[in-house]
């Protein structure tokens, strides 16, 4: 069976996770842009439309070429790591990072004011958190944390072994 082949199965899982992260992020951004929320909503989580020309937390705003080149390098590194990984869980985590990074880079390339000068659409605001973010950012962070945990060997919690005292009556 085609998907029984582990490398092929891993590739399909990675492709699916990458596509899912990209599609969900771009669809959510399209909905938010169409709704044009005012951003005045209260509560712990609210929707605010922000166009971020920098990287995370607005770092590098005003330097779109540097931010785009950095994004492209990160994407290339993730693709290389993804090609070299043997674990399905690691592949899924790297695919989350890849999908989020590609989606944010797509915003920079295709959104106004022009090619290569667009801003990433951020729209999730959490009270007390210093930045507004999007689903791509969530995918990038979740994938990075998962990949780091796997790389550090925290793949699963080990069950504590019960001390076996022997057979009853001994």
N, C-alpha and C positions, 0 to 999 in steps of 0.2 A: 504494500500500500504506500502511496506517495507520502502522506503525512506521517507515516510510521518512521520514516527516515528522519532521525533527530536533527541534522543540520537543515533539512528542508522545512521541517516543522518549526524549528526555531526561527528561520527566515520568514515564514508566513506569519508567525505570531508577532515578530518585530515589525513587519510591514503593516499588519493590521493595527497594532498599537500606535505606530507612527501616524497612520492615516486617521485613526479615531481622534487622537489628540489634535491634529491639524484641523480636521473637519469640525469638531465640537467648538474649538476656539474661534475659527473663522465664522461659523454660524452664529455663535453668541455675540461676536462683535458686530455682525451685520444687523442683528436684532436690536442691539443697543443703539447703534448709529441711527437706525430707522426711527426708534422711539424718541431719540434726543432727550434723555432725562435731564431735569434741571439740577439734580444732585442735592437737593435740599432734604431728602428723606432722612428720617432719624432711625434709631434702632442700632443694633449691634452691627448688622450688615446692611449696606445700602448700595444703590446703583448710582455711580457718578461717571460721566463721560469725560475722559482725560486723554489727550493726545500727547504721548511721551516720546520726545525725540532723542532722549538719552537711553542708557541701559537701565538696569535695575536701580530703583530709587532716584532716577533722573541723572545718574552719573554719566558724564560725557555729553550732556545736552549742548547743542550748538556745534557739535563735531560729528555730523551724521556719517561721513565717510569712514572715520575711525571706528565708530560703533558698528557699522555694517561690516567692515573688514574683520573686526574682532568676532562678530557673530559668525561670519563665514568660516573663520579658522576653527572656532568651537564646533561648528557643524561638521567640518572635515575630521576633526579629532574624534568626535563621537561616532562617525561612520567607520573610521578605522578600528576603534575599540569594539564596535558592534560586529564588524567582520571577523574579529579575532576571538570574540567570546565563545565559550562552549556551553555556558549555562543558559537555560531558557529564562529563568528569573532575571538574570543579569541583562539578557537581551531585551526583555520587556522594559526594564528600568531605563536602559540606554535609549530605547525606542521612545519612551515618554519624553526624555530630554530632547531627542531629535525632533519629534513632532512639534513640541513647544517652540524650539529654537527656529525651525523652518517657518512656522506660522508667524512669529514675531518678525523674522527677516522679510517675509512676504509683505507685511504691513509697511515696513520701511521702504521697500522697493515700489509698491504699487499705489499706496495711498498718497493723497495730496500733501504738500503743494506740488510735488513733481517726482520724477524717477530718482530714487535714491535719497530723497529728502523728506519722505513721509514719516509720520509718527505712529508709534504703536498705539492701538486703541486699548486703553486700560479702563475698566469699569467696575470692578469690585472694590468697595471700600469697607474696611472693618474698623469700627470705632477703636481708637487707641493705637492702631497700626499706622506707621508713618507714611505709607505709600498706598496708592490705588494700583490694582493689578488686574490680570485677566486669567483665563483658564490656561493659556500657554505657560504663564509664569507658575501656576499651580503644578502643571505637568512637569516643568523643568525642575522645580524644587523637589517634588515627590520622587521623580526619577533619580535625581542626584543623591537624595538621602537613601533611597533604596539601593542604589549601586554602591554607595559608600558602605552601607551596612553589610551588603553581600561581600564586598572586597575585604572587609575587616573580619569576615567569618561569622557574622551574626545571622546566618541563614535561617536558623530555626532555634527556638528555645528548647533546650535539652530537658527532658523529663528527669526529675530526680530519681535516682535508683533507690529502690527499697532494699534495705539490708535483709538478706535472706538468712535466717537463723537455722535453717535445716528443717528436717521433717518433724512433724508434731510427735511428741513423746520422747524425743532424744534429749 
